Amino acid sequence: MSIKEIRHFGDPVLVTPASEVIDFDKELRTLVKDLTETMLNAPGAGLAAPQIGVPLRVFVWDVDGELGHLINPTLDLSSELQEGVEGCLSFPDLVYPTPRSLRAVAKGFNMHGEPLVVEGTELLARALQHETDHLDGILFIDRLSTEDRKLAMKEIRESEWFGMASELGLNPQIKVSPHDPFGRGL
């Protein structure tokens, strides 16, 4: 197990949909442990495999002291919304109000291939949605209002970390979320 480098906005892996996990093997268990160690070191409330350059449908979370992981997730979301600020380890120091469903039910598998259902509200629901978005190549800035997205992009362009990505020739892409934005931001 080791702490991995977290990819920043501008890296193509972050906007590319991840592949389903097929083999529930030792490599997968190592990936889950690496994700957990990297997330805790950052520190963050969640981390998806694409954020460390691994294009697989795997993520981990740490919400209210509870660690968890989910593989090949699908989400059922409530129509009731919550407002709250959200950030992302792939966007250092960037936080913006981001609308999310208040309640989420995530279905998938644990690292041993056993079925798993995770139900959450508020922060856990937000983390489940945010990390599943990463697996679909969707970034939290895609869910911002038009005004906030413009402000976020200005802040990103002026950031030190983005300047380093630009020097490496990584061009950012913003995709439109395939998920219903509930009439906000798009």
ZAMARGU-4260 file (C-alpha; in steps of 0.2 Angstrom, whole numbers, plus 5000, padded with zeros to 4 digits):
<rodrens>
0) 5000/5000/5000 | 5006/5017/4996 | 5001/5035/4995 | 4998/5040/4976 | 4999/5056/4967
5) 4981/5064/4965 | 4978/5070/4947 | 4972/5088/4945 | 4960/5096/4934 | 4966/5096/4916
10) 4972/5078/4917 | 4961/5068/4904 | 4959/5053/4915 | 4947/5064/4926 | 4935/5067/4911
15) 4935/5050/4904 | 4922/5037/4910 | 4930/5023/4920 | 4928/5005/4916 | 4919/4992/4926
20) 4929/4981/4938 | 4928/4963/4932 | 4942/4955/4942 | 4939/4955/4961 | 4957/4950/4965
25) 4972/4955/4975 | 4976/4970/4964 | 4959/4977/4967 | 4961/4975/4986 | 4978/4984/4984
30) 4969/4998/4974 | 4956/5000/4988 | 4969/5001/5001 | 4980/5014/4991 | 4964/5025/4988
35) 4960/5024/5007 | 4978/5029/5012 | 4979/5042/4999 | 4962/5050/5004 | 4967/5050/5022
40) 4984/5058/5019 | 4976/5072/5008 | 4964/5073/5019 | 4948/5071/5010 | 4930/5064/5012
45) 4932/5053/4996 | 4943/5048/4982 | 4939/5039/4966 | 4951/5028/4956 | 4953/5040/4941
50) 4959/5053/4953 | 4975/5043/4955 | 4976/5039/4937 | 4967/5022/4937 | 4952/5021/4926
55) 4941/5009/4936 | 4924/5011/4944 | 4931/5011/4962 | 4930/5024/4976 | 4932/5026/4994
60) 4925/5038/5007 | 4928/5044/5025 | 4912/5053/5031 | 4909/5056/5050 | 4923/5044/5054
65) 4916/5029/5044 | 4927/5022/5030 | 4920/5013/5016 | 4923/5008/4998 | 4911/5004/4983
70) 4915/4996/4966 | 4904/4997/4951 | 4891/5008/4959 | 4874/5013/4953 | 4864/5027/4962
75) 4846/5030/4966 | 4843/5048/4971 | 4830/5057/4980 | 4821/5072/4971 | 4824/5083/4987
80) 4839/5094/4986 | 4852/5100/4998 | 4863/5115/4996 | 4881/5115/5002 | 4898/5119/4998
85) 4909/5106/4990 | 4927/5104/4985 | 4938/5091/4977 | 4955/5084/4979 | 4958/5086/4961
90) 4954/5105/4963 | 4965/5110/4978 | 4958/5124/4988 | 4942/5126/4977 | 4925/5126/4986
95) 4908/5131/4979 | 4890/5129/4983 | 4885/5113/4973 | 4867/5106/4972 | 4865/5088/4976
100) 4851/5076/4981 | 4848/5075/4999 | 4847/5056/5000 | 4857/5043/4989 | 4856/5024/4989
105) 4872/5017/4981 | 4872/4999/4975 | 4888/4990/4970 | 4901/4978/4977 | 4914/4977/4990
110) 4932/4973/4986 | 4928/4954/4988 | 4914/4955/4975 | 4900/4954/4988 | 4885/4965/4985
115) 4884/4981/4995 | 4870/4994/4997 | 4875/5010/5005 | 4861/5023/5010 | 4866/5041/5015
120) 4859/5058/5018 | 4868/5075/5018 | 4887/5073/5018 | 4887/5054/5014 | 4874/5057/5000
125) 4885/5071/4993 | 4901/5060/4994 | 4892/5045/4985 | 4886/5057/4971 | 4903/5066/4970
130) 4913/5050/4968 | 4901/5042/4957 | 4902/5057/4946 | 4921/5055/4945 | 4918/5037/4938
135) 4907/5044/4924 | 4920/5058/4920 | 4910/5071/4928 | 4918/5085/4939 | 4909/5094/4952
140) 4912/5111/4943 | 4900/5103/4929 | 4886/5105/4942 | 4889/5123/4947 | 4878/5137/4941
145) 4884/5146/4926 | 4890/5161/4936 | 4899/5150/4949 | 4907/5140/4935 | 4914/5156/4927
150) 4921/5161/4944 | 4928/5144/4947 | 4936/5143/4930 | 4944/5160/4934 | 4950/5154/4951
155) 4957/5138/4942 | 4967/5148/4929 | 4975/5159/4942 | 4980/5144/4953 | 4997/5138/4955
160) 4993/5120/4953 | 4984/5123/4936 | 4999/5133/4930 | 5009/5117/4932 | 4997/5107/4923
165) 4996/5119/4908 | 5015/5118/4907 | 5014/5100/4905 | 5002/5102/4890 | 4986/5096/4899
170) 4971/5105/4892 | 4956/5105/4903 | 4939/5099/4896 | 4922/5103/4904 | 4909/5090/4900
175) 4890/5092/4902 | 4884/5080/4915 | 4872/5067/4909 | 4863/5067/4925 | 4848/5078/4929
180) 4854/5095/4936 | 4837/5098/4943 | 4836/5114/4933 | 4851/5121/4940 | 4868/5126/4932
185) 4865/5120/4914
</rodrens>
